[in-house]
Amino acid sequence: MLVALLLSVLLLQPSHQQSLIQSLLQLVAEGGVQYNGEPADRVTPLPEYDFIIVGAGTAGCTLAARLTENPAWQVLLVEAGRTENYLMDMPMFANYLQFTDVNWKYWTEPSETSCLGLDNRQCHWPRGKVMGGSSVLNYMIHSRGNKKDYDGWAAMGNTGWDWKNVLKYFKKLETFNVPQEDPENMHGFSGPVSVSYAPFQTGIANAIIESARQLGEPIVDYNGVSQIGYSYLQLHLQNGTRASASRSYLHPIARRPNLHVKKHSEVDRLLIEPTTKRAFGVVFHTAGRKYRVRARKEVIVSAGAINSPKLLMLSGIGPRKDLQRLDIPVHVNLPVGYNLMDHISMGGLTFLIDKPYSLIFSKIVDNTSTFVDYFRFHRGPLTIAGGCEAAAFLDLKDPGNPDGHPNLELVFFGGSLVSDVLLRKNIGMREDIYEKMYEPIEGRDSFMVLPMLLLPKSKGRLVLRNANPRSKPKIFPNYLAYQEDIDVIVDGVLKAIELSEQPALKAIGTRLHRAPLPACKDYEFGSRQYWACQTRQFTFTIYHYCGTCKMGPAGDPTAVVDARLKVHGIQGLRVVDASIMPEIPAGHTNTPTYMIAEKAADMIKQDWSIPTT
């Protein structure tokens, strides 16, 4: 991309050349500041630390920052990936990172009931392999979920996880820059993570919000008192750029002497004393060298909902029969890898428009003023998070109740599958299907809506493929196992179509792209049966994997960790990330993961008699 920009400078008028050159110089300067702002890679780790944190993703960065607030504690943060850089933090290019080495590039196993229109009937499951983890790959959406989610966690026996107790951590993590009134004191204004609207909205987003008003729907702060309604997206943005976990939590403390970071380092297994059942360290490798490092106090696994259960199972913590089959010595028999949850939507729901409002990639990159706007002023269309602009949270079971528990989210994009050649490759859509349905509208202005299932009944699991730490696990998401899940998504399609018929969207020429999916030709286009068929064909993950190390009390046979996130039956070991969620929240999972880590840091300090703030 930079080469293309430099070449384009030569073709510009002198005044435009100067603007673009200034922009590129500013890019280099800011990129250098960011590179130097990240904690350095520790060449040789110490033989022993107080705490070892596995994974520098959302949770790991948060924990590393909070635990090293105690200068007496030495902390090692181990990350498999590399340094985050400034280009990764350009919001519009979020989906492009999935094609790079900062993505673990997981796939689900081939399915007979979902992902049927995708390559080999498999869904792509991207995960971040970089400082900041998936907060560097995601679409930056700031969403807490619903208070009923957390009251539900507490009702399952997880003391201290009710809404009243977790709200203070949601407030603690954020600096809320959204222009909303906060009469109920629901937000924080001095936390590490910057939250704002994108500095730029397309005419599509504005028409969506106005159409919602015309439909009688409330326009809300969905992280405030009432979640039900429509809104522009609240995003993890700092001055128009991605506010990742690493930038938010680690950069401000990069020179803290009691924090050591080991990058490009994959943990092979946990060290567990077989008699006392105590975790006392980790084994990891980097650049062909193996390290064995001990933990004086605790090992904390924050490797995410795929790699955390994988590491536990490789270390002898998991389903006994599965581990014995792979000749892995069993330390404790726990249901690791079960309770796998995700948010999914039906893909491909496309609306054509007559106005030139779409985020068409070729037009954006051919316009040098777009880059000048972004690199010099951090504004313009490149500040839109992967093309996502607005959302609606709806309770279809209890419509009209402002205190409802939403089971559906509509996510609105300022473009569609035809707006960016790589978008369909992100999801793995079969080329023959794309050519039939979408190729005829390439180059035309359009937008896309994802009707997203928020409270899925269907749950899956992941299992080890073998005992090799380098092998990827087998992922069985078990999508759409319940008819109720399909029904909610189909209801969401119909809600999106209803919205498209309101005057504000009609004024820009909005109409449904009516191209039937070949595999669904036996159903009348637009019928519930047709949309149900398309849901099974175009099953799109929203990348919200969680639940595989479920939190629950000792008497819960489905639980892996307790309410203080300690692994049942093992001393000195916690799991702190999205894998501990007992039920998936009715929102995006990145912000709840920050909350989990903030709360965990306080619990760890309390357990070691350190004052908390």
C-alpha positions in Angstrom: 0.0 0.0 0.0 2.8 2.4 0.9 4.5 1.7 -2.5 1.3 2.5 -4.3 1.0 5.8 -2.4 4.6 6.8 -3.2 4.1 6.1 -6.9 0.9 8.1 -6.8 2.8 11.1 -5.5 4.7 11.4 -8.8 1.4 11.7 -10.7 -0.1 14.6 -8.6 0.0 18.3 -9.0 2.7 20.0 -6.9 0.2 21.2 -4.2 -1.3 17.7 -3.9 2.2 16.2 -3.9 3.1 18.3 -0.9 0.0 17.3 1.1 0.6 13.6 0.5 4.3 13.8 1.3 3.5 15.6 4.5 0.9 12.8 5.3 3.5 10.1 4.6 6.0 11.8 6.8 3.5 12.0 9.6 2.7 8.3 9.1 6.4 7.4 9.5 6.7 9.6 12.6 3.6 8.2 14.3 4.5 4.7 13.3 7.9 5.1 14.9 6.4 6.5 18.1 4.0 3.5 18.3 6.8 0.9 17.6 9.0 2.4 20.3 6.0 2.6 22.7 5.5 -1.1 22.9 7.4 -3.1 25.6 10.6 -4.5 24.2 11.1 -8.2 23.7 13.1 -9.7 26.5 16.0 -11.5 25.0 16.5 -14.0 27.9 13.8 -14.4 30.5 14.6 -14.8 34.2 14.4 -18.4 35.5 11.5 -17.4 37.8 8.8 -14.8 38.1 5.9 -14.2 40.6 3.3 -14.5 37.8 3.5 -15.9 34.3 0.8 -14.7 31.9 0.3 -16.8 28.7 -1.1 -14.7 25.9 -0.8 -10.9 25.3 -4.3 -10.5 24.0 -7.1 -8.4 25.5 -7.0 -10.1 28.9 -3.2 -10.7 29.0 -2.4 -7.0 28.3 -4.9 -5.9 31.0 -3.5 -8.3 33.6 0.1 -7.4 32.9 -0.6 -3.8 33.4 -2.6 -4.2 36.5 -0.5 -6.8 38.3 2.8 -4.8 37.7 1.2 -1.9 39.5 2.7 -3.7 42.5 6.4 -3.0 42.1 7.3 -6.0 44.2 5.8 -8.4 41.7 7.8 -9.6 38.7 5.6 -10.6 35.8 6.4 -12.4 32.5 4.0 -12.0 29.6 4.5 -14.6 26.9 3.1 -14.0 23.4 3.3 -16.2 20.3 2.9 -13.3 17.9 4.9 -10.3 16.9 4.9 -6.5 17.5 1.8 -4.5 16.6 2.4 -1.8 14.1 0.7 1.4 13.0 -0.7 0.1 9.8 -2.6 -2.6 11.7 -4.4 0.2 13.5 -6.1 1.7 10.4 -9.7 0.9 11.2 -11.0 0.5 7.6 -8.4 -2.3 6.9 -9.5 -4.6 9.8 -10.4 -7.5 7.5 -7.1 -7.4 5.6 -5.2 -8.4 8.7 -6.8 -11.9 8.5 -4.5 -12.6 5.5 -1.3 -11.9 7.4 0.8 -13.7 10.0 -0.9 -12.0 12.8 -3.9 -14.4 12.4 -3.8 -18.0 13.8 -6.1 -18.9 10.8 -8.3 -21.5 12.4 -11.1 -23.4 10.6 -14.1 -25.3 11.8 -14.5 -28.9 10.8 -16.6 -29.5 7.7 -20.3 -29.4 8.5 -23.5 -30.9 7.1 -25.8 -28.2 8.7 -24.0 -24.9 8.5 -21.4 -23.0 6.5 -22.6 -25.0 3.5 -22.0 -22.3 0.9 -18.4 -21.7 2.1 -15.3 -23.4 0.9 -15.3 -27.1 2.0 -18.3 -26.3 4.2 -16.0 -24.7 6.8 -16.1 -21.4 8.5 -12.9 -19.3 8.9 -12.2 -18.6 12.6 -9.5 -15.8 12.8 -7.7 -15.1 16.0 -5.0 -12.6 16.8 -1.4 -13.7 17.0 0.2 -10.4 17.8 0.8 -8.1 20.8 -2.8 -7.1 21.6 -4.3 -10.4 20.3 -7.7 -10.3 18.7 -8.1 -6.6 19.7 -5.8 -6.0 16.7 -7.9 -8.0 14.3 -11.5 -7.2 15.4 -13.8 -4.5 14.3 -13.3 -2.5 17.5 -17.0 -2.5 18.6 -17.5 -1.4 22.2 -20.4 -3.4 23.6 -20.9 -4.5 27.2 -23.8 -6.9 26.7 -26.9 -6.7 28.9 -27.2 -6.5 32.7 -29.3 -9.6 32.6 -26.3 -11.5 31.2 -24.2 -10.9 34.3 -27.1 -11.4 36.8 -27.5 -14.7 35.0 -23.9 -15.6 35.6 -24.2 -14.9 39.3 -27.5 -16.9 39.5 -25.5 -19.9 38.2 -23.4 -19.8 41.4 -20.7 -17.3 40.3 -20.7 -15.0 43.3 -19.5 -11.4 42.5 -20.3 -11.5 38.8 -23.7 -9.8 38.9 -24.3 -6.6 37.1 -23.8 -4.4 40.1 -20.4 -5.9 40.7 -19.1 -5.9 37.1 -20.3 -2.4 36.2 -17.5 -0.8 38.1 -15.0 -2.6 35.9 -16.7 -1.7 32.7 -16.4 1.9 33.9 -12.8 1.5 35.0 -11.6 0.3 31.6 -13.0 3.1 29.5 -12.5 6.7 28.6 -15.9 7.5 27.1 -15.7 10.1 24.4 -19.2 9.5 22.9 -21.3 12.7 22.8 -24.0 11.2 25.1 -25.5 12.4 28.3 -24.8 10.1 31.2 -27.4 11.0 33.9 -27.2 7.5 35.5 -23.4 7.5 35.8 -23.0 4.5 33.6 -19.6 5.4 32.1 -16.0 5.9 32.9 -13.9 8.8 31.7 -10.3 8.0 32.8 -9.7 4.4 31.8 -7.1 3.0 29.5 -9.5 2.2 26.5 -10.7 5.1 24.5 -14.3 4.8 23.2 -15.8 7.1 20.5 -17.9 7.1 17.4 -16.0 7.0 14.1 -15.1 10.5 13.0 -16.8 9.8 9.7 -20.3 8.4 8.8 -21.6 7.6 5.3 -24.9 8.8 4.1 -26.0 5.2 4.5 -25.4 5.2 8.2 -27.3 8.5 8.6 -30.2 7.1 6.6 -30.3 4.0 8.7 -30.5 6.0 12.0 -33.2 8.3 10.5 -35.2 5.3 9.2 -35.1 3.8 12.7 -36.6 7.0 14.1 -39.3 6.9 11.4 -40.1 3.3 12.4 -40.6 4.4 16.0 -37.4 2.8 17.3 -35.4 4.5 20.1 -31.9 5.9 19.4 -29.9 4.9 22.4 -26.6 4.6 24.1 -26.6 0.8 24.0 -24.0 0.7 26.8 -26.1 2.9 29.0 -29.3 2.3 30.9 -31.3 0.7 28.1 -29.6 -1.4 25.4 -32.7 -1.7 23.2 -32.6 0.4 20.1 -30.4 1.8 17.3 -27.1 3.7 17.4 -24.0 4.5 15.5 -21.3 2.1 16.7 -19.3 2.9 19.7 -15.7 1.9 18.9 -12.3 1.3 20.5 -10.8 4.3 18.8 -8.1 6.7 19.9 -7.9 9.8 17.7 -9.4 7.9 14.7 -7.0 4.9 15.1 -7.5 1.5 16.7 -7.2 1.5 20.4 -5.9 -2.1 20.9 -5.3 -3.8 24.2 -1.5 -3.4 23.8 -1.7 0.3 22.9 -4.3 1.0 25.7 -2.7 -1.0 28.6 1.0 -1.8 27.7 2.3 1.3 25.9 1.7 3.6 28.9 3.8 1.2 31.2 6.3 0.0 28.5 9.3 0.9 30.7 8.0 -0.6 33.9 11.0 -2.6 35.2 9.0 -5.5 36.7 7.3 -6.4 33.4 9.1 -8.7 31.0 7.6 -9.6 27.6 8.7 -12.5 25.5 7.4 -12.3 21.9 7.4 -14.9 19.2 7.1 -17.6 21.9 4.6 -20.4 21.9 3.9 -22.2 25.2 4.0 -26.0 24.8 2.6 -27.0 28.2 2.1 -26.0 31.8 4.4 -27.4 34.5 2.2 -29.1 37.1 3.5 -31.0 40.1 1.7 -34.4 39.9 1.4 -35.0 43.6 0.4 -31.6 44.9 -1.5 -30.7 41.7 0.1 -27.3 41.7 1.1 -25.4 38.6 4.6 -24.0 39.0 5.6 -22.8 35.5 5.6 -23.1 31.7 7.6 -24.6 28.9 7.8 -22.5 25.8 10.0 -22.2 22.7 11.2 -19.3 20.6 13.6 -19.2 17.7 14.4 -22.9 18.1 15.2 -22.7 21.7 13.2 -24.1 24.6 12.7 -22.3 27.9 11.5 -23.6 31.2 10.4 -20.8 33.5 8.9 -21.1 37.0 6.2 -19.1 38.7 6.5 -18.4 42.4 2.8 -17.5 42.8 0.6 -18.3 39.8 0.4 -19.2 36.1 -2.4 -17.3 34.4 -3.7 -18.6 31.0 -5.1 -15.9 28.8 -4.6 -17.4 25.4 -8.2 -17.1 24.3 -11.2 -19.4 23.8 -9.3 -21.7 21.4 -5.7 -21.7 22.8 -6.5 -21.7 26.5 -8.5 -24.9 26.4 -5.9 -26.4 24.0 -3.1 -25.6 26.4 -4.9 -27.0 29.4 -5.6 -30.2 27.6 -2.0 -30.5 26.4 -1.0 -30.1 30.1 -3.3 -32.9 31.3 -6.3 -30.9 32.3 -9.4 -31.9 30.4 -11.7 -34.8 29.6 -10.1 -38.0 30.8 -11.0 -40.2 27.9 -9.9 -37.8 25.3 -6.5 -37.2 27.0 -5.9 -40.9 27.6 -6.6 -41.6 24.0 -3.7 -39.3 23.1 -1.4 -40.7 25.9 -1.4 -37.4 27.8 -1.1 -38.0 31.6 -4.3 -36.7 33.3 -3.9 -34.3 36.3 -7.6 -33.6 36.6 -10.7 -34.6 34.7 -12.6 -31.5 33.6 -14.9 -30.6 30.7 -12.3 -28.4 29.0 -13.3 -27.5 25.4 -17.0 -27.9 25.9 -19.6 -25.1 26.1 -18.2 -23.5 23.0 -20.3 -20.5 22.0 -20.3 -17.9 19.2 -22.4 -15.3 17.7 -23.4 -15.9 14.1 -25.5 -14.2 11.4 -26.9 -14.9 8.0 -24.5 -13.5 5.4 -25.2 -11.9 2.0 -28.2 -9.7 2.9 -27.6 -6.9 0.4 -29.4 -3.7 -0.5 -28.7 -1.6 -3.6 -28.9 2.2 -3.5 -28.8 5.0 -6.0 -26.6 7.5 -4.1 -22.8 7.3 -4.3 -22.5 6.6 -0.6 -20.9 3.2 -0.4 -17.5 2.4 0.9 -16.2 0.9 -2.3 -12.6 0.0 -1.7 -11.2 0.8 -5.2 -12.7 4.3 -5.0 -11.3 4.9 -1.5 -7.7 3.9 -2.3 -7.7 5.7 -5.6 -8.5 8.9 -3.9 -5.3 10.3 -2.4 -7.2 12.9 -0.3 -8.6 9.9 1.6 -5.0 9.1 2.8 -4.2 12.7 3.4 -7.3 13.0 5.6 -6.4 9.9 7.6 -2.6 10.3 8.0 -2.6 14.0 8.7 -5.9 14.5 10.5 -7.1 11.0 11.5 -10.5 11.6 9.9 -12.4 10.4 6.8 -13.7 7.0 5.6 -10.5 5.2 6.7 -11.6 5.7 10.3 -14.7 3.4 9.8 -14.1 0.1 11.5 -14.0 -2.4 8.7 -16.9 -0.7 7.1 -19.2 -1.3 10.2 -21.2 1.8 11.0 -24.4 1.2 13.0 -26.2 -1.4 15.1 -29.6 -2.3 16.5 -30.2 -4.4 19.6 -33.7 -5.9 19.6 -35.7 -8.1 22.0 -38.0 -10.0 19.6 -39.6 -11.8 22.5 -40.7 -8.6 24.3 -40.7 -5.8 21.7 -41.2 -2.3 23.0 -39.7 -3.1 26.4 -36.8 -0.7 27.0 -35.5 -3.0 29.7 -35.5 -6.1 27.4 -32.8 -8.7 26.9 -32.0 -8.5 23.2 -31.8 -11.8 21.3 -31.0 -10.1 18.0 -28.5 -7.5 16.8 -28.5 -5.9 13.3 -25.1 -4.8 12.2 -25.0 -2.3 9.3 -22.1 -2.0 6.9 -21.5 0.9 4.6 -20.7 -1.5 1.8 -21.3 -5.1 0.8 -19.6 -8.2 -0.5 -19.0 -6.5 -3.8 -17.4 -3.4 -2.3 -14.1 -5.1 -1.5 -12.7 -8.1 -3.4 -11.2 -9.6 -0.3 -14.3 -9.5 1.9 -15.8 -12.7 0.4 -12.4 -14.4 0.8 -12.4 -13.5 4.5 -15.5 -15.6 4.9 -14.5 -18.2 2.4 -17.5 -17.9 0.1 -17.5 -20.3 -2.8 -16.5 -18.5 -6.0 -19.3 -20.1 -8.1 -21.9 -18.8 -5.7 -20.4 -15.3 -5.7 -20.2 -15.2 -9.4 -23.9 -16.2 -9.7 -25.3 -13.9 -7.0 -23.1 -10.9 -6.6 -20.7 -10.5 -9.6 -23.5 -8.8 -11.6 -23.7 -5.9 -9.2 -19.9 -5.3 -8.8 -19.1 -1.6 -8.9 -22.6 -0.5 -7.8 -23.4 1.2 -4.6 -24.8 -1.1 -1.9 -24.8 -1.9 1.8 -25.1 -5.1 3.8 -26.9 -6.0 7.0 -25.9 -8.9 9.3 -28.8 -10.2 11.4 -26.9 -11.6 14.4 -28.1 -14.2 16.9 -27.2 -12.9 20.3 -28.5 -15.7 22.7 -27.8 -18.9 20.8 -29.0 -22.2 22.3 -26.6 -24.2 20.1 -23.2 -24.9 21.7 -20.2 -26.8 20.4 -16.8 -28.0 21.5 -13.2 -28.2 20.5 -10.9 -31.2 20.9 -7.2 -31.8 20.4 -6.2 -33.1 17.0 -3.2 -34.9 18.6 -0.7 -34.3 21.3 1.5 -32.1 19.2 1.4 -28.5 20.5 1.9 -27.1 17.0 -1.3 -28.8 15.7 -4.5 -26.9 15.5 -7.5 -28.3 17.5 -10.6 -29.7 15.8 -13.4 -27.1 16.2 -17.0 -28.2 16.1 -19.2 -25.1 16.6 -22.5 -27.0 16.3 -24.2 -24.0 14.7 -27.9 -24.0 14.2 -28.6 -27.2 16.1 -31.8 -25.6 17.4 -34.6 -24.3 15.2 -35.1 -21.4 17.6 -31.7 -20.1 16.5 -32.7 -20.1 12.9 -36.0 -18.5 13.7 -34.4 -15.5 15.4 -32.0 -14.9 12.5 -34.9 -15.1 10.0 -36.8 -12.6 12.1 -33.8 -10.4 11.9 -33.8 -10.5 8.1 -37.4 -9.4 8.0 -36.7 -6.6 10.5 -33.9 -5.3 8.2 -36.1 -5.4 5.2 -38.8 -3.5 7.1 -36.3 -0.9 8.0 -35.2 -0.6 4.3 -38.8 0.4 3.4 -38.7 3.6 5.6 -38.7 7.0 3.9 -35.1 7.9 4.7 -33.7 4.8 3.1 -36.1 4.9 0.3 -34.9 8.5 -0.4 -31.4 7.1 -1.4 -33.0 4.4 -3.6 -32.7 1.4 -1.2 -34.1 -1.9 -2.5 -33.3 -5.5 -1.7 -30.9 -7.3 -4.0 -33.1 -10.1 -5.2 -30.6 -12.7 -6.4 -31.7 -16.2 -5.3 -29.1 -18.6 -3.8 -28.9 -21.7 -6.1 -28.9 -24.1 -3.2 -32.2 -22.6 -2.0 -34.0 -22.6 -5.4 -36.7 -24.9 -4.1 -38.1 -22.2 -1.8 -39.8 -19.0 -2.7 -37.4 -16.1 -2.6 -38.1 -14.0 0.5 -40.0 -16.6 2.3 -39.0 -17.7 5.8 -38.0 -21.1 4.4 -35.8 -19.4 1.9 -34.0 -17.2 4.5 -33.6 -20.3 6.7 -31.9 -22.1 3.8 -29.6 -19.1 3.2 -28.7 -19.0 6.9 -27.4 -22.6 6.7 -25.5 -21.8 3.5 -24.0 -18.4 4.5 -23.4 -19.0 8.2 -21.1 -16.0 9.1 -19.2 -16.1 12.4 -19.0 -12.7 14.2 -15.7 -14.0 15.9 -17.1 -14.1 19.4 -15.8 -17.5 20.5 -16.1 -18.1 24.2 -17.1 -20.5 27.0 -14.6 -23.3 26.6 -13.2 -23.1 30.2 -16.6 -22.4 31.8 -16.9 -20.6 35.1 -19.0 -22.4 37.7 -19.0 -23.6 41.3 -17.3 -26.9 42.4 -20.6 -28.8 42.2 -21.2 -27.9 38.5 -20.1 -30.8 36.4 -19.8 -28.5 33.4 -17.4 -26.0 35.0 -13.6 -25.7 34.6 -12.9 -22.6 36.8 -14.5 -21.2 39.9 -15.8 -17.7 40.5 -12.2 -16.5 41.2 -11.2 -18.1 37.9 -9.0 -20.7 39.6 -9.0 -24.1 37.8 -10.8 -26.7 39.8 -8.5 -29.2 41.3 -5.2 -27.4 40.4 -3.5 -24.9 42.7 -1.7 -21.8 41.4 -3.5 -21.8 38.0 -6.2 -19.4 36.7 -7.8 -18.9 33.3 -8.6 -15.3 32.5 -10.2 -14.6 29.1 -13.4 -15.1 27.1 -13.2 -18.9 27.6 -14.5 -18.6 31.2 -17.9 -17.1 30.1 -20.6 -19.5 31.3 -23.1 -18.0 28.8 -22.4 -15.7 25.9 -23.4 -12.0 26.6 -25.9 -10.2 24.4 -23.3 -8.1 22.8 -19.8 -8.2 21.4 -17.2 -10.0 23.6 -14.1 -7.9 23.5 -15.3 -5.3 26.1 -16.5 -8.1 28.5 -13.1 -9.7 28.2 -11.5 -6.4 29.3 -13.9 -6.4 32.2 -13.1 -10.0 33.1 -9.4 -9.2 33.2 -9.9 -6.0 35.3 -11.9 -7.9 37.8 -9.5 -10.9 37.8 -6.6 -8.5 38.5 -8.4 -7.2 41.6 -9.2 -10.8 42.8 -5.6 -11.8 42.4 -4.4 -8.8 44.4 -7.0 -9.6 47.1 -6.0 -13.3 47.2 -2.4 -12.2 47.8 -3.4 -9.4 50.3 -2.6 -6.5 48.1 -4.8 -3.4 48.3 -7.1 -2.7 45.2 -8.4 0.5 43.8 
